[in-house]
Amino acid sequence: MKLVFTAPALADLNDVLSYTAERYPGLLAALRTRIDAVLEHIRTYPKTGRVLDNAPGVRVVPLLRFPFRIFYRENAARIEVLHIHHTARKSPF
């Protein structure tokens, strides 16, 4: 299934990677690898994310080793990545 990023998700991804590169450069490659792996998992198995009670149709998957979550929504044609959010911050949904 096709995976697309919304504008907010692209901004989130840029912020996450920029912050990590600036503050924790030694972790940047591992973070990128983990994000890519989770995105591939979502693309292959879109129903594995937890459905949010307060946002019908929106699912969330944690990055586990890193304190981020990926929020996405599936429709018939594609999977939309909506946000990549730090777990310490208030959820966008």
Number of C-alpha atoms within 10 A of each C-alpha: 15 10 17 15 15 13 12 13 20 16 13 18 19 13 14 18 18 14 13 16 15 10 11 11 13 11 13 18 13 13 19 14 11 16 20 12 13 18 20 14 15 23 18 13 11 18 14 12 18 12 17 13 10 8 11 10 12 19 22 21 19 19 19 10 9 14 11 20 19 23 24 26 20 19 10 6 9 14 19 19 24 22 24 27 21 17 13 8 8 8 12 10 11
